[in-house]
Amino acid sequence: MSRLLSRRSALVVGAGGLVAACDRVAQLPAAQTLLGGAEDAHRTLQRTITARDALAVEYRPEQRSPIFRANGTNNPNTADYNAHAANRFADWRVVVDGLVARPLSLRLDQIRSMPSRQQITRHDCVEGWSAIGKWTGPRLSRLLELAGLLAEARYLVFHCADAIGGRPYYESIDLIDAFHPQTILAWALNDRLLGVPNGAPLRLRVERQLGYKHAKYVQRIEAVASLGGIAGGKGGFWEDVAGYDWYAGI
Amino acid sequence: MTTRSIHRHALATRLWHWVNAVAVIILIGSGLMILNAHPRLYWGRYGANFDHAWLTFDRFPGWVTIPQTYNLALARNWHLSFALVLGFGLLAYMIASLLNRHFQRDLRIRKDELSRRHVVADIRAHLAFRFHDPEAPGDYNVLQKLSYVLVIFGLLPLVIATGIAMSPGLNAAFPWVLEILGGRQSARSIHFLAASGITLFVIVHLVLVILAGALNEVRSMITGRWRVPE
């Protein structure tokens, strides 16, 4: 029996040891490259087997979540933002600049009067929960056409009015997602003007990726050739701060 | 005492067994860490804090999670890396095992093996720690065949399909996967249940390997040679 026990413990220690060893392995530079490579592998695989314009699933009105959970910043709560909120965002402007032929500075009423898309889609948080809601707003591609994206532009960076721990929130997407039909700048959720917890007055919807890509409180859209020079250089707040993958399609 | 040994496991089986063993353990550990980020499970298309959860957990302790302290980004890196190993490994193993006839020869369940008498006799034999038919010691018994078939053709494909169904990118490519599974939160729940089934299999498998003679069994999965018990 003692032989049996020792063999059993050897196997259990083997399995348990693997779990513990993973933390040591994860500190090796080579392992970090390999593990981080999964993001590229999944992006390449997904982009290979998915049509560029393949649409995220859209739902019927009765399939929406009763309450749409808000996450991340619930209120930017800066003096500037609070003044805008008190004024119902009448003077809020969205700047489109960087690698564009005609930089734009659009008022919210101009955005709201543009042809808009309505879509009932599912919002998947990286943590695991999902909420379904109806979003209204112009396609991002419309703004990019107005601004005249230059040929060198590869990414769009969304600068937000909120900051977490003193670091401004930002996110970025590439041109495949920027010109996707369901990528919109939403100003309404479930037929009401966007509330502060959900990103008032404007948030990005990039429906084939996880929630942290959907920048809230958008005040500037910058077209760039590379993400390297912006903030931590990884293309987004959570990417810089916590090591989340830039491509969040899985 | 004479000892006789036979060639029991094909190279493809042995390779896949160990690659898959590492992948499954890493996927279970990192999966539990990912579940720690939102330890609530729902049925249907949506599900968040205001919605009804059918199962909730406190946090899983550090000794079962990868990494051991809370880190969702790193857990996802482990999980998504080894998900590829699991998926493509299973595919390669299935193709190899059709070509080398491992599936047809060793896992095919004959009709008479499913008769009540045969199954009951096999359960009795297991309870008496007799795992091998003296007439054909190299053959899998029916409980063994059933559990391997369930894992290889049931639980592993299911855990992969439900994993794919949780990807918003792949949902756009294959919306029907989501429909079959009843929505993303159902897929997430089924993913957890299938992974639990695989975990249970691993535990029972390890216990039986020990009871059947750990040294001989492990060696046979490394070299392929298995000593026939007297």
Contacts between the chains, C-beta under 8 A, distances in Angstrom:
chain1	res1	chain2	res2	distance
A	4	B	210	6.3
A	4	B	211	7.9
A	7	B	210	5.4
A	7	B	214	4.3
A	7	B	215	7.7
A	8	B	206	7.8
A	8	B	207	7.7
A	8	B	210	5.1
A	8	B	214	8.0
A	10	B	214	7.7
A	11	B	206	5.3
A	11	B	209	7.3
A	11	B	210	6.7
A	11	B	214	6.9
A	12	B	206	7.6
A	15	B	25	5.7
A	15	B	202	7.9
A	15	B	206	7.6
A	16	B	63	7.0
A	18	B	22	6.8
A	18	B	25	5.2
A	18	B	26	7.3
A	19	B	25	6.7
A	19	B	26	8.0
A	19	B	29	4.7
A	19	B	63	7.2
A	19	B	64	6.8
A	19	B	65	7.6
A	19	B	66	5.7
A	19	B	68	7.7
A	20	B	63	7.7
A	20	B	68	7.0
A	22	B	26	6.4
A	22	B	29	6.8
A	22	B	66	4.6
A	22	B	67	6.7
A	22	B	78	6.7
A	23	B	66	7.3
A	23	B	67	4.9
A	23	B	68	5.6
A	26	B	67	6.4
A	26	B	74	6.2
A	26	B	78	7.5
A	34	B	81	6.9
A	35	B	74	7.7
A	35	B	77	4.1
A	35	B	78	6.4
A	35	B	81	5.2
A	36	B	77	6.4
A	37	B	81	7.5
A	38	B	77	6.0
A	38	B	80	4.4
A	38	B	81	4.0
A	38	B	84	6.7
A	39	B	77	7.8
A	39	B	80	7.4
A	41	B	84	6.1
A	42	B	80	6.0
A	42	B	84	7.7
A	42	B	169	8.0
A	46	B	167	7.4
A	46	B	169	4.5
A	46	B	170	6.2
A	46	B	173	7.3
A	49	B	173	5.8
A	50	B	169	6.4
A	50	B	170	7.1
A	50	B	172	5.9
A	50	B	173	3.9
A	51	B	173	7.3
A	54	B	172	4.1
A	54	B	173	5.4
A	55	B	172	5.9
A	56	B	168	6.5
A	56	B	171	6.4
A	56	B	172	5.0
A	57	B	171	5.6
A	57	B	172	7.4
A	57	B	175	5.0
A	57	B	178	6.4
A	59	B	45	6.9
A	63	B	45	6.0
A	63	B	46	7.8
A	64	B	46	7.8
A	65	B	46	4.6
A	65	B	48	6.8
A	65	B	50	7.7
A	65	B	51	6.8
A	66	B	50	6.8
A	66	B	51	7.5
A	67	B	48	7.8
A	67	B	50	4.2
A	67	B	51	7.9
A	69	B	48	4.1
A	69	B	49	5.9
A	69	B	50	6.5
A	122	B	45	6.6
A	122	B	46	6.5
A	122	B	168	7.5
A	122	B	184	6.4
A	124	B	166	7.6
A	124	B	168	5.2
A	124	B	184	6.6
A	125	B	38	7.3
A	125	B	48	7.7
A	126	B	37	7.4
A	126	B	72	6.7
A	126	B	76	7.5
A	127	B	37	4.0
A	127	B	38	4.1
A	127	B	72	7.0
A	128	B	34	6.9
A	128	B	35	7.1
A	128	B	37	5.9
A	128	B	38	3.8
A	128	B	40	8.0
A	128	B	188	6.4
A	129	B	38	5.2
A	129	B	40	7.4
A	129	B	42	8.0
A	129	B	47	6.0
A	129	B	48	3.9
A	129	B	49	7.0
A	129	B	185	7.9
A	130	B	45	7.1
A	130	B	46	4.7
A	130	B	47	5.9
A	130	B	48	6.8
A	130	B	184	5.2
A	130	B	185	5.7
A	131	B	46	5.4
A	131	B	48	5.1
A	132	B	45	6.2
A	132	B	46	4.6
A	207	B	168	7.0
A	207	B	172	7.8
A	208	B	168	5.3
A	208	B	169	4.9
A	208	B	171	7.6
A	208	B	172	5.1
A	209	B	168	6.0
A	209	B	169	6.9
A	210	B	168	6.4
A	238	B	73	7.9
A	242	B	72	7.4
A	242	B	73	5.1
A	243	B	71	7.9
A	243	B	73	3.9
A	243	B	74	6.7
A	243	B	77	7.8
A	244	B	72	7.8
A	244	B	73	4.9
A	244	B	76	7.8
A	245	B	73	7.5
A	245	B	76	7.0
A	245	B	77	7.8
A	248	B	168	8.0
A	249	B	167	6.1
A	249	B	168	6.2
A	249	B	169	2.7
A	249	B	170	7.4
A	250	B	80	6.3
A	250	B	166	7.6
A	250	B	167	3.9
A	250	B	168	7.7
A	250	B	169	6.0
A	250	B	170	7.0
